[in-house]
């Protein structure tokens, strides 16, 4: 797995734009939001909204709250947003992962620019401290509809936090018991804020005797004073904190807004991330180290730079003492001008030499040709292994099995013609001298329509009378062979009998045939079943992936193409050819796969790459690609992974040795030396500060030479 690099764009404290800023403060079951701007030296709230919600509705509730707020003014779209967060959402100066994802989704869905975040108790403590001119010590208790959060602060710093469910009755006692659980020597001040009816809660706390629930001494010097804040104080406090941190208000006080660093996404990466930079509280608190550390306030930053100058420019010490030392000589030995005149050039020479020897720094830029290393690695993941075998390329696996079921409906696409056959009555004539019996099902033909006898019929032979010859005849019901209105023939038609000469046997209808009809209906086709089964299978596979991933321990992963389905049961509610508009399918499928540790896979790959890297070369960091495919899946759950690695390799330089060889050289000689190194096609040397030509050399200390390497594909 590869991770994108990000360039840093630290939030400027000198933000002087007139655009308003959105504040969103979030608690367990309520949130408040406002839009503010700074007018003069005051924070002006332009709009305020609040909402309560169930925990599972938090995303939709917060999005709706912000949407309602920004729709109040057409110019409030795409604004910056500052978050006020519960103290337990933040850990070591970072937003915890689930909440970071929540805030990212909220900001991106409304095209808001995430600017900063601040813990709610510290923001409130700061606002109170500004009004009272002293750091806040006491309890800050935030109330939602079903719970409250208890924050203990001393001298503006959060000592302890606890979140507790709010009982329906006697909640004053519950709050009191929670406060007592914080120990002894507690501050005698309680400040209430939040969404609930704070006046009732204040009355309940004020009327308590504040005696221990189970005996013992009272943890207060005197009964605590209970105060409450207005409902819009919470977003106001966060707005005030952000305004100071951004330089919109000039209040040189301690504050604790964590700055946000925007990260520009690497164009070659498909993965995006939320733009927070986690670091120290920028107006106070312990300093953090590493890349995640955030900028100090302007006053401290300037001092840091001054200290840095003192560390880098060692001769400043000599300069300071140089101007003091001749003065001491003058005081000690007045009149000894000769001694001073002698020593002054010596001190100047020593000072200039020390400057020339110690101060100069050099930046060396080397451009080298890189080579491409292609490597195919086969790794076996075995759930029966107990220990990774690097030599054989086998790593420990973990078999995972889940069962998922669901149902899905789909429209049918099959077509079928249905209807009724026409029916009627005909008279059959026998023109022969012998009687004739026609069986049921005998075919009668009239025009292009064919009919069948509904029953057996016997027809007498012809007979001679005074009037002449009379044909034998008998009536019988017939039915059309095909459905449809074509069988509804008119009366008075002559018919022939299949397989018989019409001169011998014939039929005639005296009445029209009726009842023939047809229509087209939807029926279930085999394609409908196949399509619905594929669609439901994909749905179950997606559910299985989520369930499998929820079972993975930290550091474990799966290859999704290695998830194998086994159909447990399947039932359609209609059969093929059956009339239906909608087809329903229920399925239960068992999915199995094998997980593995990313660290184990990375160790095997590093070993294989190291074995294939030519001597004198090294892998260029951040310039490798891997493509993993599942080659085989064995019944025991053993996976065979085929991994294609494409990496850039560059010459491996001994930078310390190169720096030693550059010490004291003239820049031209240094450049010639650098160009003689293998695979180096370009070299640049920059020496600071600018020196006269006769004194311009590479630094004399290796620690003052910085070597950077870049690469491009070789010819």
Secondary structure as GFF3:
##gff-version 3
##sequence-region A 1 715
A	DSSP	beta_strand	7	10	.	.	.	ID=ss1
A	DSSP	beta_strand	21	26	.	.	.	ID=ss2
A	DSSP	beta_strand	30	39	.	.	.	ID=ss3
A	DSSP	beta_strand	42	52	.	.	.	ID=ss4
A	DSSP	three_ten_helix	55	57	.	.	.	ID=ss5
A	DSSP	alpha_helix	58	70	.	.	.	ID=ss6
A	DSSP	three_ten_helix	74	76	.	.	.	ID=ss7
A	DSSP	beta_strand	80	85	.	.	.	ID=ss8
A	DSSP	three_ten_helix	87	89	.	.	.	ID=ss9
A	DSSP	beta_strand	90	91	.	.	.	ID=ss10
A	DSSP	beta_strand	94	95	.	.	.	ID=ss11
A	DSSP	alpha_helix	97	109	.	.	.	ID=ss12
A	DSSP	beta_strand	113	119	.	.	.	ID=ss13
A	DSSP	alpha_helix	120	132	.	.	.	ID=ss14
A	DSSP	beta_strand	138	143	.	.	.	ID=ss15
A	DSSP	beta_strand	147	154	.	.	.	ID=ss16
A	DSSP	beta_strand	157	165	.	.	.	ID=ss17
A	DSSP	alpha_helix	171	180	.	.	.	ID=ss18
A	DSSP	beta_strand	189	194	.	.	.	ID=ss19
A	DSSP	alpha_helix	198	206	.	.	.	ID=ss20
A	DSSP	beta_strand	225	228	.	.	.	ID=ss21
A	DSSP	alpha_helix	233	245	.	.	.	ID=ss22
A	DSSP	beta_strand	258	259	.	.	.	ID=ss23
A	DSSP	beta_strand	261	264	.	.	.	ID=ss24
A	DSSP	alpha_helix	298	312	.	.	.	ID=ss25
A	DSSP	alpha_helix	315	332	.	.	.	ID=ss26
A	DSSP	alpha_helix	337	358	.	.	.	ID=ss27
A	DSSP	beta_strand	361	382	.	.	.	ID=ss28
A	DSSP	beta_strand	394	411	.	.	.	ID=ss29
A	DSSP	beta_strand	414	430	.	.	.	ID=ss30
A	DSSP	beta_strand	436	438	.	.	.	ID=ss31
A	DSSP	beta_strand	443	446	.	.	.	ID=ss32
A	DSSP	beta_strand	449	453	.	.	.	ID=ss33
A	DSSP	beta_strand	457	459	.	.	.	ID=ss34
A	DSSP	beta_strand	463	465	.	.	.	ID=ss35
A	DSSP	beta_strand	468	470	.	.	.	ID=ss36
A	DSSP	beta_strand	472	483	.	.	.	ID=ss37
A	DSSP	three_ten_helix	485	487	.	.	.	ID=ss38
A	DSSP	beta_strand	494	497	.	.	.	ID=ss39
A	DSSP	beta_strand	505	508	.	.	.	ID=ss40
A	DSSP	beta_strand	517	523	.	.	.	ID=ss41
A	DSSP	alpha_helix	526	550	.	.	.	ID=ss42
A	DSSP	beta_strand	556	557	.	.	.	ID=ss43
A	DSSP	three_ten_helix	560	562	.	.	.	ID=ss44
A	DSSP	beta_strand	564	572	.	.	.	ID=ss45
A	DSSP	beta_strand	582	597	.	.	.	ID=ss46
A	DSSP	alpha_helix	598	612	.	.	.	ID=ss47
A	DSSP	beta_strand	617	633	.	.	.	ID=ss48
A	DSSP	beta_strand	639	651	.	.	.	ID=ss49
A	DSSP	alpha_helix	655	662	.	.	.	ID=ss50
A	DSSP	alpha_helix	667	675	.	.	.	ID=ss51
A	DSSP	beta_strand	680	688	.	.	.	ID=ss52
A	DSSP	three_ten_helix	693	695	.	.	.	ID=ss53
A	DSSP	three_ten_helix	702	704	.	.	.	ID=ss54
A	DSSP	beta_strand	705	713	.	.	.	ID=ss55
###
